[in-house]
Every structure is written in C-alpha cells, then in structure tokens.
Amino acid sequence: MSDVKKVVLAYSGGLDTSVILKWLQDTYQCEVVTFTADLGQGEELEPARQKALKFGIKPENIFIDDLREEFVRDFVFPMFRANTIYEGEYLLGTSIARPLIAKRLIEIAKLTGADAISHGATGKGNDQVRFELGAYALMPNVKVIAPWREWDLTSREKLLAYAEAAGIEIEMKHKQGGAPYSMDANMLHISYEGRYLENPNAEPEDSMWRWTCSPEEAPDQAEYLDIEYAKGDIVALNGKKLSPASVLMELNRLGAKHGIGRLDLVENRYVGMKSRGCYETPGGTIMLKAHRAIESICLDREVAHLKDELMPRYASIIYNGYWWSPERVALQTLIDHTQEHVNGTVRVKLYKGNVMVVGRDSVKDSLFDTTIATFEDDAGAYDQKDANGFIKLNALRMRIAANARNKK
C-alpha cells in the first residue's frame, strides 16, 4: 500500500498526462488533484476539466488557473530586464515557464493537503530538473512522482496499449503514429522537437511553423512601433498603456505578422546531451532588441558591461532550473536596481523577419550628452587635449614591457 494519499498532477489533458493520471490511480491508489495552467498557449483548456471528471476526479480537485499576467509580470519581464539569452540565441521560452508551474503545484498541494506532486517530464529532458528543483525549493519535504522514471511504459506501443485498456480516448494523430513534433507553447514562445527535427541537418518544413509567416511572405511595407519603458519594463505600445500580458500578446501579433522570431538551434541540455529544437518567439525577439536600445542611453557604461558579463550566468541559472535559488534572487536584486533609471521610448522598424532600432529617447534619464558627443563645435564642453594623459597612462605598462624586451 502506498504512503501517498493525495497527489497534485500537472495535467494538460493530452495523451501522456491522461495515461499518467490513470497510472497514478492504479499504482499509488491515491486521490489525484489535477492542475492545468493557462500560460497563453492558445488551446482550449476546458476539455481538460471534462477528461479529469471522466477519471473520477472530484470537481473541487480540478484546478484550471489563468496565470498569464503573473507569467509575464513576474517571470518574463524580470528575465528580459537582464537581456537574457542562453548560448547566444535561445530566449528560454520553455525554461521560464517551469518555475511558475512548480510554484502553483506547491500552492495547490498545500491548499488541498496533498503529500506529493507529479509531472509528465521525461527522464531525458531538462523539465524534470526544473519542476523538481522548484518544488523542493518551495516545499522541501514534498514527494515527487515522475512516472517516466518509474513505469515500464517505455515505448509508444506500450503507452497506447495502456491507454486503450484504460478507456482513454486516443486521438487519430496518435493512432497514425503520433504528432509530427513534440511541442510546448506559452505566451512567450512555441517550441518544436523530435521526429523529423532529430536530424540536425534537415531544414524545418515550412508547414511546421504555427505562429509566424516566413520572412519571404511577410508584408512588403515596414511597420514602425514606439515602445515605452518604465524601470526596464514595457508599459505602453504606440502610446497605449497595456498590462504585461497584453504587451506580450500585441508584440507577438506584430512580430508574427512580419516573420520575426524563428530560431533553429542545437542546444546543450542540462542532462548532458545535445538536442535540436526550433522556436518561434516573435514578441520576445522584439523585446530583447528594444530593451538593449533603451539601456544604451540610460545605463552607465560599466554597469552595462557588468550586466553583460553576468547575463550568461543568469541565463544558465534559469535554463538549469534554479529560478528559486538564492543566487538567482541575488542577481535579480542587482539587475532590478540597474533598471531604476531605464525609462523612455524606443522606436523599432519591423520588416521581413528583422527588428531594427531606429530611435531611442529618455527625457529624464538619458546619459547621451549631445554637447559632448557632437562632431561639430562643442564650445569647450570636451577638451580633446585631456586624451593625451589618458592614452599615455593606459599605454605605460605596454611601453615598459616593450622597453624590457628591446634590452634583451
């Protein structure tokens, strides 16, 4: 008899998590609570409730939560304040969603008196690490059930046979060999992995992309967009005040329209393997370019360089599942401090897959001094003779070393 009495399952309503739900009931003979997160993935989530009810889940044990505003406000925006990219390209669309899901899993576990949580991440991926590190950071003694590391359903045939025997509805796409790709979507991105993409030399089929048009088919007319910042976060687009989630939705719409944000990447997974994935992050691509532009006139040079040095570490922290760690909190405190004077407006031009910054201005916080930077007469604002001593002092060590070499 299992010592688990009640478990909270991260439940999408798809084939895998439906099998997991039934497997938990059969194997652990425990009460199951289902949690489905609305992160703006664009899918109808109500069917998940109906499927859970069919498995005998009590209505009060079915949680379908709209987390879109919290996701953008408390996770996406803080990440973009750091200009975060992993391995030079990846905007971490999957990684940044996991700590929020883990947080809500633990909140529901505490609310319902559950003693365990469960998820559908496989033993090959990063998500198992992200979910579980987050869970342990927030509820140290929680039991985590990871079916893919426990059960013997090690092939697609066994999974489908179990589903059929349990009376789980199997969609036609699964009967015919499964979906062409493994996909994950939220408001920030959609990812594609597996099947055809497992050959890193194979160009993605154009029919794969769900959000963005191809740059070749994007409008021939460029579109301009004014992006307003307050303390490093976007607060308005083209003069219209918007909530964090509404900002990202509008940037996604505009980016997708102009073929912006496609990425084909071979990444180094936390568990040690290389993995090929394709991503669409239209809004995030615009956000990254615009944020760097407003920082370029508002941040002190050394502060900006320090942020750039710390960013790869910050990106790895998120990618590897340490959002709730003390080091991420410490870094976030520093990053957020740098954003106090990142206020102003950036103008971008969207055209054929490109985001081009064409203007930036900050009335209160710009460090760009035209009286000093001008190539015209600066009326004595900058004394060019000052450069003499600056250059000689910086060259001194190299002159000493050269003289020493010449004596040999």
N, C-alpha and C positions, 0 to 999 in steps of 0.2 A: 504494500500500500504506500502510495507516495505521500511525502510530508508536505507537498504543495496543495494548499486548499483553494487558492484563488490566484489566477494569473491574468495579467493585462497583456493583450496581444496587439502589436502594431499591425493593423488589418486593413488591407486595401480592397478586399472583396474579389481579388483576382484568383486564378487557379492555385498558385503557390500558397498564399496565405489562407485560402479556404481549406486546402489539404492540411495545413498546419493546425488550423482551428480544430478540425475533426481529430487529428492525431493527438493533440493535447488532451482532448476529452477521452480518447481511447487509452492513451498511455499513462497519463497522470491522474485520470478520473477526477479532475478538478473543475471548479467553476471557472468559466472564461469570461473575461471582460474585453470587449473589442474597442480599439481606438483607431479612428480614421482621421487623418489630418488633412485639412483643406489648406494647401500651400499655393493655391492658384494653378494647379496642374491642368485645369481646363476640362476635367472629367466630371461627369455626373456622379456624385457620391452617395446619393440616396439608395441606389441598388445595394450598396454595401450593408445598409441597415436591413434591407429585406432578406439578404442572404444570411446575415447573422441571426435574424429571427427564425429562419428555417432550421438552423442548427440548434435551436432551443435556447439561444441567448436571451436572458431577460431584458426587456426594454430599458430598464434603468441601468443595465450594464453595457449599453451601446453608446459610445461617445463619438460623435462626428463634430469636430471643432474647426471653426473658421479661424485660422491662425495667420491670415495673410498680412494684416497690419503689423502684428508682432514680429513676423518673419522679416519684413523689410526694415521696420524701425529699429529692432533690437539686434539683428544679426547681419542683414545685408548692408545697411548703411554703415555700421561700425567697421565692417570689413573693408568697405570702399574708402573710408577715411584713411586707411593705410595704403591705398593703391595696390591692393593685394592681388598678385598673380603667382601661380605655382609653376615652377620650371619654365618661367619666361612666357607662358602662353595661357595656361588654364585659369579661368576665373572662378573655380571652386564652387560651381553651382550645386553639385550634389553634396559636397562636404559641409557647406554652411547650413544646410537644412537639417542635418542629423542631430546637432546639439539641441535644437528646439524640439524635435520629436522625442529625444531622450528625456528632456525636461518635462514634457507633457505626460509621457509614460509614467514617470515617477510621481508626478502630481496626482494622476488618476489612481495609481497604486495606493498612495496614502489616503486618498479620498474614499476608496472602496474597501480598504483594509486588505488589499492583496499582498501576498508574500513573495510574488515572483512576477517577472516580465518576460515577454518573448518577442522575437523578431524573425523576419524571413531572410536575413542576410546569409549568404553562403560562407563557407569556410575558406574560400579563395579570395574574398574581396576585402575592401577597406571598411565597408559599412559595419561589419560585425564589431570591429575595433571602436569605431566612432560611437555606435549605440552604447556599447558596454562601458567604455571609459566614462562617457557622460553619465550613465546610470549609477555607476559606482561612486562617482564624484558627488552625486546628489543624494544617494541613499546607499551608504557603504555596505550594508549587510543584505541588500536585495539579492535574491536568487535570479539568475539569468538562464533562461532555457533557449538554446539555439538549436532548433531541430536539425538543420543541415549538418551539424556536428555530432548528432546523436543517432538519427534514424538510419535505416538501411535502404531508403528510397534513393538509391544512388544513380538511377538512370531515369530518363524521361518516360520510358515504358513502365517502370515500376510506379512512378508518380501518377501516371494516367490510370493504371490499373487500380491503384488505391482509391483514386477519386471516383472511378466508376463504381467500385464496390461500395463506396460510402454514399453513393447517390448524389455526388457533387456534379453540378452542371458543367459540362465541358464544351467550351465554345468550338465552333467549326475550325477556327485557325489552329487550335491546339491539336485537334484530331488529324489535321492535314500536315502536321509536322511542326507546329508552333509558329509564333510570330517571327517575322524576318529578323528582328533585332530585339535585344533587351533594352528597354527604355526607362528612363527616370525623368520626371518633369516636375517643375515647380515654377513659381513666378520668375525666377532668375534665369532658368535655362531648361533645355531638354537635351538629354544625352542618348547616344546610341552605341551599343556594344554587341559583340557576338556575331555568330553566323558568318555572313559574307565579310564582315569587317575584321575577322580574325586573321585574314591575310593582310599584313600591313602594307603590301604593295598594290592592293586593289583600290581603285578610286571609288569613293562612295557613289551609289546610284543617285541620280538627281531626284528620283521619286521618294527617297528616304526622308528628305528634309520636310518637316511638318510646319514650321513657323515662317521661315524666311524664303523669299523668292531668290533666285540666283542673281548675282550681280549683273549678268548679261541681260536679264529680263526686268531689271529694276527701272523705274521711270527715267526718262532722258532729261528731266528737269530736276535740278538740285533743289533741296529744301533747307531753309535756314531755321535754326531753333535757338532761342535765348533761354539759358538755364541759370536760374538764380540760386545762390548758395547762402546759407546761414550756418556758421560754425561747422563748415565742412559737409553739411547735408543739403541736398536739393529740396527747396521749399516751393518753387514755382517754375512753370514752363510757359514761355511766351507771355509772362505777366500774370498768369493764372495760378493762384495758390492751390496746392494739391496736397493730399495726405501722402505719406511714404508709399503705400501700396498703389495709389493712383499715379504717382510719379513713375514707378516702375512699369505699370501697365501701359502708360502712354509712350514711354521710351521704347518698350517692346514693340508696340504697334508701328512707330515711326522707323525703328531700326529694321524690323522685318520687311516693311514696305520697300526699303532701299537696299535690301540684300546684305545687311550688316550683321556680323557676329557669328559667321560659320567658322568652325575650327576642326581640323583633323589632327589628332595628337596621339603619340605613343608616350604614355606616362610611366613613371616608376612607382609601382604600387607599394604601399607600406609593408605588405606581406612578403615582398621580395621579387615579384615577377614584373615583367613589362606587360602593359596592356594597351591595346589600341582602342581609342574611342573617338567619336565625333560629337560635336556640341554645337548648339545654337544658343547664343547669349546676346541677343540684339541690344536690349536695354543696358545690360552691364557693360558692353563694349563702349557705348556712348558715355556712360557714367565714368568709366576709368579715364577716358581721354579728356573729358571736361574737367574732372576733378584735378588732374595734374595741371591743367591750364590755369585754374583759379589759384592753385597753390603757387604757381610760378611767379605771381606778382605779390602774393600775400605772405609767403614764408621767408624767413631769414635763410640765407644760403646754407649755413652749417646745420640748421635744423632740418632743412630739406634733404641734405646729404645724409644726415643721421637717419632720417626716416627711410631713405632708400637702402641704407645698409641693414636696417632692422627688418625690412619688409620680407626678404626671403625666409627669415626665421619665423616671422609671424605667419606667413603662408604655410610653412611646414607644420606649425602648431595646429592650424585649422585642418589641413589635409590629413594629418595623422590622428585627429580626434581629441585634441587637448583643449577644446574651447573652454571647458570649465576648470582648467588648471590655473594655479597661481601665477605662472609665467605669462599666460595669455592676459589675465586680468592686469598684471603689472604693465605689460606692453600697451594694452588698451588705454590705461590711465595716461601714459606718456603721449600716445597718439592723439587722444582726445584733447589733451592740454594744447598740443600744437594747432588744433583746429579752432581755437577761440577767436582768432583773427582771420579765419578763412571765410570771408564774406564778400559777395559781389556777384557779377554776372559774366557768363561765358557764352559766346556765340559760336555755334558749330554749323558746319555745312555738311549735309548728308547727301551722298551721291555714289551710286554704283558700288556698294559694298564698303565705302570709305567714310570715315568720320574726320573732318578737317576742322581744326580750330581756326577761326578767322577773326576772333576778337575776345578780349577779356578786360574787365574793368572792376575796380573796387573803390568806391568813393571814400570810405573810411580807412581801409586797411592796406591799400596798395603801397608797396615799397619801391615801386618804379618811379624814379625821380627824373622827369624829362629835362630839368635844368642841368642835371649832371650827365645824363646819358646822351644828350644831343650831340650830333656831329657838326652842328653849327656853332656860332659864338656862344659860349656858356657864361659870359660876363664874369668870369673868375670863379664860378662855382666849383670848378675842379682844377687844381693846379697840376699840370702834367709833369712838372719838374719833380713832384713827390715820388714819381715812379722810379727815379734814379736810385734812391736809397733802398727802396723796396726790392728792386731787382738785385742790387749788389749784396744785400743781406741774404737773400734766398740763394744766391749763387756762391756764397762764401765757402760752404763745405765742399762744393764741387771744385772750386778753384784750388782749395788746399789739397784735395786729393789728386788733382791733375799735376800740381807742382811736385808733390811727393813722387808720383810715377815718373816725372820727367828727370828727377835726380838719379834714378836707378840706371 
